[in-house]
Amino acid sequence: MLLLVNLVDMGAFFAVYGYLGTELRQANDWAASPAGLTMSAYGVGLVIVTFNARWIDRIGQQRAAFWALSLLGLVLSLLPWTMASPWLAALAIGGWGLVQGSVFTAV
């Protein structure tokens, strides 16, 4: 079951992340650099979770995975409405990195 959850999670990740830079460029009429910098907010979210992963031990692995996957669905569903604003997009993409990193760490 855990492998199936990871398959769905990573499938969603690559499906969305692969096209997100193009969407940012089209929605904001950007060159590659601003879109790439905004996309790097995902990595910032991952780093934050990596250095603060002890919270998962405190609340429990299963509970953390449940809430992280639930929030992941919410964040991914909100992404399309944030693309026209660079700051909202960066915030949403950073949040995506936070919750996806929480899923990885909990698993």
C-alpha positions as CSV (number, residue, x, y, z in Angstrom):
1,M,0.0,0.0,0.0
2,L,2.9,2.4,0.9
3,L,4.4,1.8,-2.6
4,L,1.0,2.6,-4.2
5,V,0.8,5.9,-2.2
6,N,4.3,6.8,-3.3
7,L,3.5,6.0,-6.9
8,V,0.4,8.3,-6.9
9,D,2.3,11.0,-5.0
10,M,5.3,11.0,-7.4
11,G,3.1,10.7,-10.4
12,A,1.2,13.8,-9.3
13,F,4.5,15.6,-8.6
14,F,6.0,15.0,-12.0
15,A,2.7,15.6,-13.9
16,V,2.4,19.1,-12.3
17,Y,6.0,20.1,-11.9
18,G,6.9,19.3,-15.5
19,Y,4.5,21.8,-16.8
20,L,4.5,24.4,-14.0
21,G,7.5,26.4,-15.3
22,T,5.8,26.7,-18.7
23,E,2.6,27.9,-17.1
24,L,4.4,30.5,-15.1
25,R,6.2,31.8,-18.2
26,Q,2.9,32.0,-20.2
27,A,0.8,33.5,-17.4
28,N,3.3,36.2,-16.5
29,D,5.1,36.7,-19.9
30,W,8.4,35.8,-18.2
31,A,11.7,34.6,-19.5
32,A,13.2,31.4,-18.1
33,S,15.1,32.9,-15.2
34,P,12.1,34.4,-13.2
35,A,10.1,31.2,-13.7
36,G,13.1,29.1,-12.6
37,L,13.6,31.2,-9.5
38,T,9.9,30.9,-8.6
39,M,10.1,27.1,-9.1
40,S,13.0,26.9,-6.7
41,A,10.6,27.8,-3.9
42,Y,9.8,24.1,-4.0
43,G,13.3,23.2,-3.0
44,V,13.2,25.8,-0.2
45,G,10.1,24.0,1.2
46,L,11.9,20.7,1.0
47,V,14.9,22.1,2.8
48,I,12.8,23.5,5.6
49,V,11.2,20.2,6.2
50,T,14.5,18.3,6.1
51,F,16.0,20.5,8.8
52,N,12.8,20.4,10.9
53,A,11.8,16.8,10.4
54,R,11.7,16.0,14.2
55,W,8.1,17.3,14.3
56,I,7.1,14.2,12.4
57,D,8.5,12.1,15.2
58,R,6.6,14.1,17.8
59,I,3.2,13.7,16.1
60,G,3.7,10.2,14.7
61,Q,4.6,8.9,11.3
62,Q,1.1,7.8,10.2
63,R,-0.6,11.0,11.4
64,A,2.0,13.2,9.8
65,A,1.7,11.3,6.5
66,F,-2.2,11.5,6.6
67,W,-2.1,15.3,7.1
68,A,0.7,15.9,4.7
69,L,-1.1,14.0,1.9
70,S,-4.4,15.8,2.7
71,L,-2.6,19.2,2.5
72,L,-0.8,18.1,-0.6
73,G,-4.1,17.6,-2.4
74,L,-5.3,21.1,-1.2
75,V,-2.0,22.8,-2.3
76,L,-2.0,21.1,-5.7
77,S,-5.7,22.1,-6.3
78,L,-4.9,25.7,-5.5
79,L,-1.8,26.0,-7.8
80,P,-3.7,27.1,-10.9
81,W,-5.2,30.1,-9.2
82,T,-1.8,31.4,-8.0
83,M,0.1,31.5,-11.3
84,A,-0.8,35.1,-12.3
85,S,0.8,36.4,-9.1
86,P,4.5,35.7,-8.7
87,W,4.4,36.0,-4.9
88,L,1.3,33.8,-4.6
89,A,2.9,31.3,-7.0
90,A,6.2,31.2,-5.0
91,L,4.2,30.8,-1.7
92,A,2.1,28.0,-3.1
93,I,5.1,26.2,-4.6
94,G,7.0,26.6,-1.4
95,G,4.0,25.1,0.5
96,W,4.0,22.3,-2.0
97,G,7.6,21.6,-1.2
98,L,6.8,21.7,2.6
99,V,4.0,19.2,2.4
100,Q,5.6,16.9,-0.2
101,G,8.8,16.9,1.9
102,S,6.7,15.9,4.9
103,V,5.2,13.0,2.9
104,F,8.7,11.8,2.0
105,T,10.0,12.2,5.5
106,A,7.0,10.5,7.1
107,V,7.3,7.6,4.7
